[in-house]
Amino acid sequence: MRKAKVLYQNKWAGTLTEDEEGYHFQYEETYLENKNVPVSLTLPLQQEPYHSNILFPFFDGLIPEGWILEIVEKNWKVNEKDRMGVLLVACRDCIGAVSIEPHA
């Protein structure tokens, strides 16, 4: 199982998890209590976790493409088909409000 912290404007918004059943995204309770905005229009604020067999399109869209993805593959030795792996190493400092950090 791999986990990632999903940050929105440097606030911990939720946790993205990959396990043998697929992908799960759950908003943090404090993020919900403070009435923050959703990280994506496709992931509205809710207490229940989201589940998917594939990486949620919003998170997949954060992954770089082209020559930048080639650099990620070469420098971090991550296969581009390992979408969660690429997300964890390449999306700490994304353009925009959302960033991804490894979660212990």
C-alpha positions in Angstrom: 0.0 0.0 0.0 1.2 3.5 -0.9 -0.1 6.7 0.5 0.2 10.4 -0.5 -0.8 13.6 1.3 -2.8 15.8 -1.0 -2.2 19.5 -0.2 -4.3 22.4 -1.4 -2.6 25.8 -1.0 -0.2 24.1 1.5 -3.1 22.8 3.6 -3.4 19.0 4.1 -6.7 18.4 2.2 -6.8 14.6 2.1 -5.1 11.3 1.6 -4.7 9.4 -1.6 -4.1 5.6 -1.1 -3.2 2.9 -3.6 -3.8 -0.7 -2.5 -4.7 -4.1 -4.1 -8.3 -2.9 -4.5 -7.4 0.3 -6.4 -7.3 3.9 -5.4 -9.0 5.8 -2.5 -9.2 9.5 -1.7 -10.4 10.7 1.6 -10.7 14.4 2.7 -9.1 15.2 6.1 -11.7 15.9 8.8 -10.1 19.3 9.7 -10.1 20.3 6.0 -13.9 19.5 5.8 -14.6 21.3 9.1 -12.9 24.5 8.0 -15.2 24.6 4.9 -12.3 24.7 2.4 -12.8 24.3 -1.3 -12.6 20.9 -3.0 -9.2 19.9 -4.6 -11.2 19.3 -7.8 -14.7 19.7 -9.1 -14.7 16.0 -9.8 -14.0 15.3 -6.1 -16.6 17.4 -4.2 -16.2 17.8 -0.4 -17.7 14.8 1.4 -16.9 12.7 4.5 -17.1 9.4 2.7 -14.0 8.2 0.8 -13.9 8.1 -3.0 -12.9 4.7 -4.7 -11.6 4.0 -8.2 -10.0 1.1 -10.0 -7.7 3.5 -11.8 -5.9 6.6 -10.6 -8.5 9.4 -10.4 -8.3 11.5 -13.6 -7.7 14.7 -11.6 -4.5 13.2 -10.0 -3.4 11.6 -13.2 -3.6 15.0 -14.9 -1.0 16.4 -12.4 1.6 14.0 -13.8 4.0 15.6 -16.3 4.2 14.6 -19.9 6.7 14.4 -22.7 10.4 15.2 -22.0 9.7 16.1 -18.4 8.2 12.7 -17.8 11.3 11.2 -19.5 13.5 13.1 -17.0 11.4 11.7 -14.1 11.8 8.2 -15.4 15.5 8.6 -15.9 16.4 10.4 -12.7 14.0 8.6 -10.2 13.9 5.3 -12.0 10.1 5.2 -12.1 8.2 3.5 -14.9 5.7 5.9 -16.5 3.1 3.2 -16.1 3.5 3.3 -12.4 1.2 6.4 -12.1 1.2 6.5 -8.3 5.0 6.2 -8.3 5.3 9.1 -10.7 2.8 11.2 -8.8 4.8 10.7 -5.6 8.1 11.8 -7.0 7.1 14.4 -9.6 4.2 16.2 -8.1 5.5 17.8 -4.9 5.7 21.2 -6.6 3.0 21.3 -9.3 1.8 24.3 -11.1 -1.4 25.4 -9.4 -2.8 25.0 -5.9 -2.5 21.2 -5.5 0.7 19.3 -4.5 1.4 15.7 -3.5 3.7 14.5 -0.8 4.6 10.9 0.3 2.6 10.0 3.4 4.3 7.8 6.1 
